[in-house]
Amino acid sequence: MERRLEPELMLDPEQARAYAEADFAEPHERFVDLFAERFPDMVGGAVLDLGCGPGDVSLRLAARYPACVVHGIDGAPAMLAAGETLCRAHPAGPRVQLRLGQLPEVRAPGAPYETIVSNSLLHHLHDPRVLWGVILRDGAPGARVFVMDLCRPETAERVSALVARHAANEPEVLRRDFEDSLYAAFTPEEVRSQLDEAGLEAFQVEQVSDRHLVAWGRL
Ligand SMILES: C[S@@+](CC[C@H](N)C(=O)[O-])C[C@H]1O[C@@H](n2cnc3c(N)ncnc32)[C@H](O)[C@@H]1O
């Protein structure tokens, strides 16, 4: 099945509100678990979270690693506004800074970073080289890099089945969002090619659930 692009930035306030209010506890806590398994040496320091949205993953990382600060970057004002509210209410919020800016133009304040993460940004990018280029530009030598995203299924029937399985009880705006994202996502083979083209041949790509892949390694 061909990739079908969706808008890069999540600018619609209704979409951003529904996204920020959704319960992503299971995949986002899994994100932190998978990161921790792959980088057992992680203790603290500054972490860059690319396409942070409302910052749920940023906050979960900050909570798991009390010696770290997280800098999140996102180009959607409505997502960041929701994130500011979440950060104010969260015990780890004072160690999370969210900043408005579109990649690749925006520069993160703490570059070069020892750790760069990103969840569900890759499938939004019309040109995936933006993500790998920013990682190479803003990561320190030896930096930990951990990217998680959706995988594009092979058929439209499989897309419908995943939406039914994982988003049946979500509001319509979120179900549509999830479906669009599955069509916009890359296959593990495509991500492998992107990494090889970027010079990140040593990175690994793994499918970790019925809908998620991770790409990770050290710069
Ligand atoms: C599906 S959301 C994921 C948010 C967050 N990482 C999470 O896991 O909840 C994707 C986010 O990437 C942002 N985004 C997409 N393209 C971007 C770009 N070129 N620069 C900055 N942010 C971008 C969107 O605005 C959106 O908030």
The ligand as a Gaussian input file, in Angstrom:
#p B3LYP/6-31G(d) Opt

LIG

0 1
 C        1.400000      12.523000      16.610000
 S        2.076000      13.941000      17.383000
 C        3.166000      13.193000      18.556000
 C        3.359000      14.061000      19.762000
 C        4.197000      13.460000      20.885000
 N        5.526000      13.133000      20.470000
 C        3.530000      12.276000      21.487000
 O        4.075000      11.180000      21.388000
 O        2.457000      12.420000      22.086000
 C        3.213000      14.588000      16.171000
 C        3.683000      15.984000      16.499000
 O        4.737000      16.361000      15.617000
 C        4.597000      17.738000      15.312000
 N        5.322000      18.026000      14.076000
 C        5.116000      17.509000      12.862000
 N        5.976000      17.993000      11.963000
 C        6.785000      18.862000      12.634000
 C        7.867000      19.695000      12.256000
 N        8.336000      19.724000      11.004000
 N        8.446000      20.456000      13.218000
 C        7.994000      20.428000      14.491000
 N        6.961000      19.662000      14.897000
 C        6.360000      18.880000      13.990000
 C        3.082000      17.932000      15.211000
 O        2.700000      19.279000      15.363000
 C        2.589000      17.039000      16.341000
 O        2.431000      17.743000      17.535000

